[in-house]
Amino acid sequence: TNKGLCKIASDSEKTYYFPNSPTTNSFLSLASDINGNLWVATGKDLNGVGFYKLSNEMWQNFNAATYPAMLTNDYYKVYASNDEVYFCNWGRGLLKVKENGDFVNYNTTNTPMKGILADPTFLVIAGAVKDSRNNLWILNYDAADRKILAALTPDSTWYIFENPIAPSTGLYAGITSDQYDTKWFYSSDPNKMGLFYYNENKSFANINDDKYGFLSSGNGLNSNSISALLVDKRGDLWIGSNFGVNVITNVGAVLGTGQNPQFKISSLYSLRQQSINTIAVDAVNQKWVGTNQGLFIVTQDGTNLIAAYDSKNSPIPNDQIKSITFDEPRGIAYVGTDGGLTAFYTSAKKPADTFTELEISPSPFIVPGEGQLLKVSGLVKDASIKVLTITGKLIKTITTLGGLEGFWDGKDDDGNYVSSGVYIIVAYNEKGDNLKTGKVAVIRK
């Protein structure tokens, strides 16, 4: 069940063969750390088998039998912040995996957090997220003392807070934090379902200046049954539910002077009526949305559907997408289900901070090339590309997706393939104050 195939040469000589793979096909929650490692949480309520790590194409399985610091195997959510990884446990608190591989447990014995009403020692963590000041915020599923938010500061000081909107509510299920350090979270408690927000206004001790509130279908949400939250690269809040996706484009309204912030809430036509399980964002701010009917990729603002994948037109094992995460430097989208993991290799790679050297391939570039494109790599955020003749005549202007790479099909602005010759590639940023050039030889068939 966990050692694979055993070859027995004699009673004293046994060899075990186990494939380089996870222990099971369960990929309930995914996170990619700053080093490109993939971390996987597997299950809850006695269905977990620990967690996995994928690093340099090699899998490592972690379980309580092998690692005593793991109090149980019910790790069902994972969150990565730079080189720190946090696993939410169903009953035994939060586990921190440090860069050196050490484990730190946060539970009812060493934190002010309390477990569920029925058993205050049984601490279920519903989510964890870091804010812009590197404070770790922990959402307590059903705190016995109703202090459902806990904050751990970089100097290891703890603060705990109740939900002032609904002090008696429990069954919390997910949390995120925006660029203003507002925490957005939701509950599955039928007495108060919807979207909560809370901002301590940079002062933990003084609760009198805190900002908080609640949004529901009465405020414009598609449904009160929230299932996924995401703050994208523009700072917009994406809200998934059993009736599609809403977007709030002015999350900063929380910190306004009014008692009732006026949020700009829109509903996405491209994802209408879909039951949303998870939402992720790639390096160029496109959204990858996991549903019960497969995977949907939409543009930055969500107005257009780019692609849709399911078990019939892709290697995804089944249509119920549980989790999605990105290895941005390599442009890999990992898509998890309870039947296995699928990796999509994309051109949406994290852009460079500044231009260094353009990598242009293939060279020579043969046109027409049976669909092959010229790839220009090494771009900065939101870069554009111009193709010039050797005499300086403009042939083509290319608007990229905004990531590390851009592509040219070998055609001019009129849609005709260019003639054989040497062409200048000029890449420049949005302001035009940062540019880099390169050359490519083109051979026209």
Secondary structure as GFF3:
##gff-version 3
##sequence-region A 1 445
A	DSSP	beta_strand	5	10	.	.	.	ID=ss1
A	DSSP	beta_strand	13	17	.	.	.	ID=ss2
A	DSSP	beta_strand	29	32	.	.	.	ID=ss3
A	DSSP	beta_strand	38	41	.	.	.	ID=ss4
A	DSSP	beta_strand	51	55	.	.	.	ID=ss5
A	DSSP	beta_strand	58	62	.	.	.	ID=ss6
A	DSSP	beta_strand	75	81	.	.	.	ID=ss7
A	DSSP	beta_strand	84	91	.	.	.	ID=ss8
A	DSSP	beta_strand	94	97	.	.	.	ID=ss9
A	DSSP	beta_strand	103	106	.	.	.	ID=ss10
A	DSSP	beta_strand	123	130	.	.	.	ID=ss11
A	DSSP	beta_strand	136	140	.	.	.	ID=ss12
A	DSSP	beta_strand	149	152	.	.	.	ID=ss13
A	DSSP	beta_strand	158	161	.	.	.	ID=ss14
A	DSSP	beta_strand	172	177	.	.	.	ID=ss15
A	DSSP	beta_strand	183	187	.	.	.	ID=ss16
A	DSSP	beta_strand	194	199	.	.	.	ID=ss17
A	DSSP	three_ten_helix	207	209	.	.	.	ID=ss18
A	DSSP	beta_strand	211	215	.	.	.	ID=ss19
A	DSSP	three_ten_helix	217	219	.	.	.	ID=ss20
A	DSSP	beta_strand	226	231	.	.	.	ID=ss21
A	DSSP	beta_strand	237	241	.	.	.	ID=ss22
A	DSSP	beta_strand	244	248	.	.	.	ID=ss23
A	DSSP	three_ten_helix	251	255	.	.	.	ID=ss24
A	DSSP	beta_strand	265	267	.	.	.	ID=ss25
A	DSSP	three_ten_helix	269	271	.	.	.	ID=ss26
A	DSSP	beta_strand	276	281	.	.	.	ID=ss27
A	DSSP	beta_strand	287	291	.	.	.	ID=ss28
A	DSSP	beta_strand	294	298	.	.	.	ID=ss29
A	DSSP	beta_strand	305	309	.	.	.	ID=ss30
A	DSSP	beta_strand	323	327	.	.	.	ID=ss31
A	DSSP	beta_strand	332	337	.	.	.	ID=ss32
A	DSSP	beta_strand	340	345	.	.	.	ID=ss33
A	DSSP	beta_strand	359	361	.	.	.	ID=ss34
A	DSSP	beta_strand	365	367	.	.	.	ID=ss35
A	DSSP	beta_strand	374	377	.	.	.	ID=ss36
A	DSSP	beta_strand	384	389	.	.	.	ID=ss37
A	DSSP	beta_strand	394	399	.	.	.	ID=ss38
A	DSSP	beta_strand	405	408	.	.	.	ID=ss39
A	DSSP	beta_strand	421	428	.	.	.	ID=ss40
A	DSSP	beta_strand	435	444	.	.	.	ID=ss41
###
